[in-house]
């Protein structure tokens, strides 16, 4: 990499770091010493260490010509030279998040405010961002990519073939849901090219949702949705040269309908780095692609008999260090989730986090002080702390011991949002009886900016909380973490009803030492005051920091091993003398709804009642990326899908069941409910059912919806698992 290209690349990396930081919820300044907020119509720079504020952009500059009110952006970003700001307004949802809307560019020095893409349909622009040279803005509209010259306003359309099923610069439903992929294009470091994903969903069948309420005739809502067993949408990476709008496709080995591309970034001025997963997600390759001729070379690969863990909440950005000569990568290849330093050519690999423990996430990188910061909890998987190790360990010592930075006397969950270059951090702490409290610290010394406003000074204990953490050893000799939330005025000589909250799948854990996790968010009232005991249990297969073997025990056994763990763990709960075995309820949502049904059907003697909300009732009805990752291909091991699917255990139901589903659920389709209803009817299994017209997976749309659901749920629990002591 020559000097000029290296400078361009470093500027580009700075921009990518800042974009990533903004997506984490804080608009950091480029130097990492402050952040920028929108408040009262102004953009304000806040130095949390010095506790100073400065108006960077006043509301008069944010007020469009002819308007009396300033723009109110959902988000904003500055150009690399800080001379301009891009504002995202008038936003609308695309499936889950507000990623579609209008964009305005403010030239701070010239005091000019102009709408970008003004001739395109309103609310149609997505993911607009400045070029690294601050001269252009690129964006997506109606599945095509455009760029616009800021000086002069010339608009150029770069792709023209975009349709509902041929998607340029963004993604289809399943890539967004399962890989977190939304923003589908990247500026090159020299601002001369744009690399982008193209998703071809033409062969993916539509799932039809039906809107029966908004007109006298029903309306069909199609969603391109690849069910498990269906081949993935072919995905390509293209590079557009802006000088002549020429397009070059990257040449990747293999059949595009049998692999995924979850990540892509620029690795140099004329080179991309791409992650390719095979369809089963058991092999991950890192590949360099030449942006000029499209040729590609694999330089790193890893395999797993279950699945390769992506461990990326946000698939944008790449952790380059040493001027792009090395990068950091998270892998489970030795059985634990660890950070590796890998040379640019993939030949030199250094394990940075040594030991039998998992890291959760990389939180920050400070090359100047030679540190990478990460969250982990080696001794208690329900908690979380901040650690760091050296990027370049002392070879003579041949070790790189992790340094604990969080105060171990504050036992619970520590969260850190670290600025670029790891100069400052917002540190938040909570545990089961301590509401969240926040302080600002400097790095690398970890000094609290204001000792009188430190967590230790501000912390308050909630004496009303009566939660206990425990470990349950099942008859299978499996140790499970659990918590018990005991009611107000608890008397161990009395008998109490118990409500078991479940999830149980690889996407989440229910047992974390955080404040508020133990309260029932759906109950209309206070379960503790009403005399309920509440419990949760963490089964094998959840993403707890207990090693890859724990997490991947569920492979091809979803609906079996996780259900058995929860059931046997709950049997241990029932052995407690103050639990009333005749008043037991279980409930969950989504994957938790599926677990609720499997528990009631496969272990009917444990539960007198249950509430299942938006469950997957047949694994063959869910999407391919998620289901095939954890279950394999139904063409190869259909018996696992049969054994794990709720629909095949209906005859076991004995207790009282409430089933709830939204008819407009684009995630877990309403057909799951109808299929289950048919089976319940077939075997004369009586139950209660509530459908919510046009409501999505969250069942939150429409006036009065959440209140109605809360009352429905609560009345069912009170009726079938009566509160109070005996």
Buried (B, 14 or more C-beta within 10 A) or exposed (E): BEEEBBEBBEBBBBBBBBBBBBBEEBBBBBEBBBBBBBEEBBBBBBBBBEEEBEEBBBBEBBBBEEEEEBBEBBBBBBBBEEBBBBBBBBBEEBBBEBBBBBBBBBBBEEEEBBBBBBEBEEBBBBBBBBBBBBBBBBBBBBBBBBBBEBEEEEBBEBBEEBEEBBBBBBBBBBBBBBBBBBBBBBBBBBBBBBBBBBBBBEBBEBBEBBBEEEEEEEEEBEBBBBBBBBBBBBBBBBBBBBEEEEEBEBBBEEEBBEBBBBBBBBBBBBBBBBBBBBBBBBBBBBBBBBBEEBEBEBBBEBEBEBBBBBBBEEBBBBBBBEEBEBBBBBBBBEEBBBBBBBBBEBEEEBBBBBBEBBBBBBBBBBBEBEBBBBBBBBEBBBBBBBBBBBBBBEEEEEEBEBEEBBBEEBBBBBBBBBBBBBBBBBBBBBBBBBBBBBBBBBBBEBEBBEEEBBBEEEBEEEEEBBBEBBEBEBEEEBEBBBBBBBBEEBEEEBBBBBBBBBBBBBBEBBBBBBBEBBBBEBBBBBBBEBBBBBBBBBBBBBBBBBBBEBBBBBBBBBBBBBBBBBBBBBBBBEEBEBBBBEBBBBBBBBBBBBBBBBBBBBBBEBBBBBBBBBBBBBBBBBBBBBBBBBBBBBEEEEEBBBBBBBBBBBEBBEBBBBBBBBBBBBBBBBBBBEBBBEBBEEEEBEBBEBBBBBBBBBBEBBEEBBEBBBBBBBEBBBEBBBBBBE
